[in-house]
Amino acid sequence: MRPRRHALAATVATSALLLTACGSSSGPAADASAAPDTTSSATAATATPRVAVTYDGGIVVLDGTTLEVEGDLPIEGFTRLNPAGDGRHALVTVPAGFQVLDLGTWTDDSGSHLAEPDLNDLVFEADTAGHVVRHGGKTVLYADGTSDTTIFTTADLLDTKGSLPDTEVIEGEDAHHGVSIVLEDGTFLTTVGNAESRSGIAVIDADGNEVATSDECPSVHGEGTAMNEVVVFGCSDGALVYDGGEITKITAPDEFGRMGNAYVSETSPIIAGDYKSDPDLEGYLLHQLTLIDTETKTMDVVDLPDGVEYTFRDVARGPADEILILASDGALHSMDPGTGEITGSTPVVDAWDGPVEWQDPHPALTVVDGTAFVTDPASKKLHAVDIATGEITSSKELPGAPVEMAAVTG
């Protein structure tokens, strides 16, 4: 497998569509061409995080400290949200591809906001937009409808001035729901599959030469990069680990042992993954978590305490590499990645039931620095939790039941 690589100027590779759902109800959209210089006074200011939350009919953007609403942007249909990786933008999945959401996090020396959030007309074209991966200064976009991978230098998005950055496109072979990543030396890792099944990964060096492949990963899904650029992909019977040119298969302790999402810190060798050992399990709540040691290439499965269940939206890594779990008992639990022990718990929301469909609103968790942001669809609220103390520092009622969430550092 040797995918063709070619670079495209942003004017060719991206869409200039102005979608009807792009207006801001909180005021006129910010003009990207009039963006202030972020290399002078802005760099001296304290970072001001912002949080974007989707609900039925819109995306609400809030100040990450006070949770004051900074913008409420209408959009139709179910959408996914992903941070772009530059501290300011998020990417919204729309029919045309990945639309750029500017969260307006410019600041001056006093910390004042200099822009309103703007769901602008910039779109990275993709047939069935899927996963977004951020690593090594690159943002990598995957199109499920073609298995094409679009790559751009993450920081270049800050200097768009009304147009998208240049991109590199690696054409896919057989379309499937997949994911790709680019390492710092240009090595390209991508999933292999087709519309019927997914089987493994292929590794291509910067010159287009195949380095390694594996077809030992049925239903490959989910990717995460740990310390020293060791990459893990989930399988329905364990995981694949890519480390320095070699692929290692880690077999799950159960005949069916599916890991589908990875929760990582690039300063920790331990990857946390969701884990399902019963193929007939109904619903989306899970009660086990897998811990993969990328140094020893081993996997441990942790049984969580009674009442501590979660979905793919409810696990994150904290500032000390701890594993945070927003559980169905309503508490935010902290787990030691080395031992799998729960080291602390703090109540945040009421106990909740799992969703009927994975897209349905249910509590979600995301972390920026020392703050955990927690959504509560039952009360239509967003909470900010100080991870160190467990204190809920801010709460805000939202325009609708929150679904997806993304936060940027500012």
C-alpha positions in Angstrom: 0.0 0.0 0.0 1.6 3.3 -1.1 -0.9 6.1 -0.9 -0.3 9.0 -3.2 0.6 12.2 -1.5 0.1 15.6 -2.9 -0.2 19.1 -1.6 -3.0 21.4 -2.5 -3.3 25.2 -2.0 -6.1 26.1 0.3 -8.0 27.8 -2.5 -8.1 24.5 -4.4 -8.5 22.0 -1.5 -11.2 23.8 0.4 -14.7 24.9 -0.1 -15.9 28.5 -0.2 -19.4 27.5 0.7 -21.3 29.9 2.9 -23.7 27.7 4.8 -27.0 29.1 5.8 -26.4 28.1 9.4 -23.3 30.2 9.8 -24.7 33.4 11.3 -24.2 34.5 14.8 -27.2 35.5 16.9 -25.1 37.4 19.3 -23.8 40.0 16.9 -21.9 40.4 13.6 -19.3 37.8 12.8 -15.7 38.7 13.3 -13.8 39.4 10.1 -10.8 37.1 10.1 -8.9 39.5 7.8 -9.1 42.1 10.5 -7.6 39.8 13.2 -5.2 41.5 15.6 -1.6 40.7 15.7 -1.3 37.7 18.0 2.5 37.7 18.1 2.9 40.9 20.3 0.7 41.9 23.2 -1.6 38.9 22.8 1.2 36.5 23.6 1.9 38.3 26.9 -1.7 38.0 28.1 -3.1 35.2 30.3 -4.6 32.5 28.2 -8.4 32.7 28.2 -10.1 29.3 27.5 -13.4 29.0 25.8 -15.9 26.1 25.5 -18.2 25.3 22.7 -21.3 23.1 23.3 -23.7 21.9 20.7 -27.5 21.6 21.3 -30.4 20.9 19.1 -30.3 24.0 16.8 -27.1 25.6 17.7 -23.6 25.9 19.2 -23.2 28.0 22.3 -19.7 29.4 23.2 -18.8 30.2 26.7 -15.9 31.8 28.6 -14.0 29.0 30.1 -13.6 30.7 33.5 -16.8 32.5 34.2 -19.0 30.4 31.8 -20.6 33.6 30.5 -22.1 33.1 27.1 -19.9 34.7 24.4 -22.0 33.6 21.4 -24.9 31.4 20.3 -24.5 30.3 16.7 -27.4 28.5 14.9 -26.7 25.2 13.1 -29.0 22.5 12.0 -28.7 18.8 12.6 -26.4 16.6 14.7 -22.8 17.9 14.6 -19.5 16.7 16.0 -17.0 19.1 17.6 -13.3 18.8 17.7 -10.6 21.3 18.9 -8.4 22.1 15.9 -5.3 22.1 18.1 -4.2 25.8 17.8 -5.9 27.0 21.0 -8.4 29.1 19.2 -10.4 27.1 16.6 -12.7 24.1 16.6 -13.8 22.0 13.7 -17.5 21.3 13.2 -18.6 18.3 11.0 -21.1 19.5 8.3 -22.2 17.9 5.1 -19.5 19.6 3.1 -16.7 18.6 5.5 -15.0 20.2 8.5 -16.2 23.8 9.0 -14.0 26.2 11.0 -15.4 27.6 14.2 -13.4 30.6 15.5 -13.9 30.7 19.2 -12.5 34.3 19.3 -9.9 33.8 21.9 -7.6 36.7 21.1 -6.6 38.6 24.2 -4.7 41.8 24.9 -2.5 42.4 28.0 -5.5 42.9 30.2 -7.1 39.7 29.1 -9.9 41.3 27.2 -11.6 39.4 24.3 -11.0 41.1 21.0 -13.4 38.9 18.8 -16.7 37.3 19.0 -17.1 33.6 18.1 -17.7 33.0 14.4 -18.8 29.9 12.6 -17.4 31.2 9.3 -17.5 30.1 5.7 -14.2 28.2 5.7 -14.6 24.5 5.2 -12.0 21.7 4.7 -13.8 19.6 2.1 -14.5 16.0 3.1 -16.9 13.3 2.0 -18.4 12.2 5.3 -16.2 14.0 7.8 -14.9 11.8 10.5 -12.0 11.8 13.0 -9.8 14.8 13.8 -6.3 14.0 15.2 -3.9 16.6 16.6 -0.2 15.6 17.1 3.3 16.9 16.5 2.1 20.3 15.2 -0.1 18.8 12.5 -3.9 18.5 12.4 -5.1 15.4 10.5 -8.7 15.2 9.1 -10.2 11.9 7.9 -13.0 11.5 5.3 -14.9 8.3 5.8 -16.6 8.5 2.4 -13.2 8.3 0.5 -10.7 7.5 3.2 -8.7 10.5 2.1 -6.6 12.2 4.7 -6.1 16.0 4.8 -3.1 17.3 6.7 -2.2 20.9 7.6 0.2 22.6 10.0 -1.9 23.4 13.0 -0.4 26.8 13.7 -1.1 27.9 10.1 -4.8 28.1 11.0 -4.1 31.1 13.2 -3.0 33.1 10.2 -5.8 32.3 7.8 -6.9 35.9 7.2 -10.0 34.8 5.4 -8.7 31.6 3.8 -7.6 28.2 4.9 -4.0 27.1 5.2 -2.3 24.9 2.6 -3.0 21.2 3.0 -1.5 17.9 2.0 -3.9 15.2 0.9 -3.2 11.5 1.1 -5.7 9.7 -1.0 -7.3 6.6 0.5 -7.9 3.3 -1.2 -11.1 1.7 0.1 -13.5 4.0 1.9 -14.2 3.1 5.5 -14.7 4.7 8.9 -11.1 5.2 9.8 -8.4 7.4 11.2 -4.9 8.6 10.3 -2.0 10.2 12.2 1.3 11.8 11.1 4.3 11.5 13.4 6.9 14.2 13.8 9.3 12.6 11.2 6.5 12.5 8.6 5.6 8.8 9.2 2.0 8.3 8.2 -0.2 5.7 10.0 -3.7 4.9 8.7 -6.3 2.3 9.2 -7.1 -0.3 6.5 -10.5 -1.5 5.7 -13.5 -1.2 3.3 -17.2 -0.6 3.5 -17.8 -4.1 4.9 -15.0 -4.5 7.5 -11.8 -3.0 9.0 -8.8 -5.1 9.6 -5.7 -3.2 10.7 -3.2 -0.5 9.9 -0.5 0.5 7.4 2.6 2.6 8.2 4.2 4.7 5.4 7.3 6.7 5.8 7.7 10.3 4.6 9.0 9.1 1.2 6.0 6.9 0.6 7.6 3.6 1.5 5.7 1.0 3.4 7.3 0.5 6.8 4.9 -2.0 8.4 1.4 -3.4 8.2 -0.9 -5.5 10.3 -4.2 -7.2 9.6 -4.6 -8.4 13.2 -7.0 -5.7 14.3 -10.6 -6.6 13.5 -12.9 -3.6 13.6 -10.0 -1.2 14.2 -11.2 2.0 15.7 -9.8 4.7 17.9 -6.2 6.0 18.0 -4.0 7.6 20.7 -0.4 8.6 21.0 1.4 8.1 24.2 4.9 9.2 25.4 7.7 8.8 22.9 5.2 8.8 20.0 4.0 5.3 20.6 0.6 4.9 18.9 -2.2 2.6 19.9 -5.2 1.5 17.8 -8.1 -0.3 19.3 -9.4 -3.7 18.0 -12.4 -5.9 18.9 -9.9 -8.4 20.4 -7.3 -6.1 22.0 -5.1 -3.4 20.4 -2.2 -2.7 18.1 0.9 -0.8 19.3 3.2 1.0 16.9 6.6 1.8 18.3 9.7 2.8 16.3 8.9 0.9 13.1 7.4 -2.2 14.7 3.7 -3.2 15.3 2.9 -5.3 18.3 -0.5 -7.0 18.8 -1.8 -7.1 22.3 -4.5 -9.7 22.7 -7.4 -8.9 25.1 -7.9 -11.2 28.1 -11.4 -12.0 26.8 -12.4 -13.7 23.6 -14.3 -10.5 22.7 -12.5 -7.6 24.2 -13.2 -4.4 22.3 -11.3 -1.1 22.7 -12.8 1.6 20.6 -11.5 4.9 22.0 -8.2 5.9 23.5 -7.6 8.5 26.2 -4.0 9.6 26.2 -1.4 11.9 27.5 1.7 12.4 25.5 3.7 12.6 28.8 2.5 9.2 30.0 3.3 5.7 28.7 -0.1 4.5 29.8 -3.1 4.7 27.4 -6.6 4.3 28.8 -9.2 2.8 26.6 -12.9 2.0 26.8 -13.5 -1.7 27.1 -16.4 -4.0 26.2 -16.1 -7.7 26.9 -19.7 -8.7 26.1 -20.6 -8.5 22.4 -24.3 -8.8 23.3 -24.3 -6.0 25.9 -27.2 -3.6 25.3 -26.8 0.1 25.5 -23.7 2.3 25.7 -22.8 2.2 29.3 -19.5 0.4 30.1 -18.2 -0.8 33.4 -14.6 -1.8 32.5 -11.6 0.3 31.4 -8.4 -1.0 29.8 -5.0 0.3 30.7 -2.3 -0.3 28.0 1.4 0.0 29.0 3.1 1.1 25.8 6.5 0.3 27.2 5.8 -3.3 28.3 3.2 -3.8 25.6 0.7 -5.2 28.1 -3.0 -4.7 28.8 -4.9 -4.7 32.1 -8.6 -4.6 32.4 -10.0 -2.7 35.4 -13.5 -3.5 36.8 -15.0 -0.2 38.0 -16.9 0.0 41.3 -20.7 -0.6 41.3 -22.5 2.3 39.8 -19.5 3.7 38.0 -20.3 3.3 34.3 -19.5 5.6 31.5 -19.7 6.2 27.7 -17.1 7.3 25.1 -17.8 11.0 26.1 -17.0 10.5 29.8 -13.2 9.8 30.0 -10.3 12.3 29.9 -6.8 12.8 31.1 -6.0 15.3 33.8 -3.1 17.7 34.3 -1.1 15.0 36.2 -1.9 12.3 33.6 -4.6 10.9 35.9 -7.6 9.3 34.3 -10.8 11.1 34.9 -14.2 9.4 34.6 -17.5 11.1 34.6 -19.7 8.2 35.8 -23.4 7.4 35.7 -23.5 7.8 39.5 -23.0 11.6 38.8 -19.5 11.8 40.2 -16.2 12.7 38.7 -13.7 10.0 39.6 -9.9 10.1 39.4 -8.0 7.0 38.6 -4.3 6.3 39.0 -3.1 5.0 35.6 -0.3 3.0 37.1 -2.5 1.0 39.5 -6.1 1.4 38.2 -7.2 2.5 41.6 -9.9 5.2 42.1 -8.1 7.9 44.1 -10.8 10.4 44.5 -14.5 11.2 43.7 -16.5 14.3 43.7 -20.3 14.7 43.0 -21.1 16.9 40.1 -24.5 16.0 38.5 -27.3 13.7 39.4 -27.1 10.0 38.6 -28.0 9.4 35.0 -29.0 6.6 32.6 -27.1 5.7 29.4 -28.4 7.0 26.0 -30.6 5.0 23.7 -28.5 6.1 20.7 -24.9 7.2 21.0 -25.7 10.6 19.5 -28.3 11.3 22.2 -27.6 14.0 24.9 -25.9 12.5 27.9 -23.2 13.9 30.3 -19.9 14.6 28.7 -16.4 15.5 30.0 -13.5 17.6 28.6 -10.5 19.0 30.3 -8.4 22.1 29.8 -5.4 22.5 32.1 -6.8 22.1 35.7 -10.5 22.5 34.8 -12.9 19.7 34.0 -16.0 20.8 32.0 -19.0 18.7 32.6 -22.3 18.8 30.7 -25.6 18.0 32.4 -28.4 17.5 29.8 -31.0 16.9 32.5 -30.7 20.4 33.8 -29.4 21.9 30.6 -26.3 23.1 32.4 -22.5 23.2 32.0 -20.3 23.0 35.1 -16.6 23.9 35.5 -14.9 21.8 38.1 -11.5 22.5 39.7 -9.7 19.2 39.4 -7.4 19.8 42.3 -10.1 20.6 44.8 -13.2 19.0 43.4 -15.0 22.4 43.7 -17.6 23.4 41.1 -16.3 26.9 40.3 -19.0 27.9 37.8 -22.3 26.7 36.4 -24.3 28.0 33.5 -27.8 27.1 32.1 -27.6 26.5 28.3 -30.1 27.2 25.5 -30.8 23.5 25.1 -29.7 20.1 26.3 -25.9 19.9 25.6 -24.6 17.2 23.3 -21.1 17.5 22.0 -18.4 19.7 23.6 -15.0 21.1 22.7 -12.7 23.5 24.6 -9.7 25.5 23.6 -7.0 27.0 25.7 -7.0 30.5 24.3 
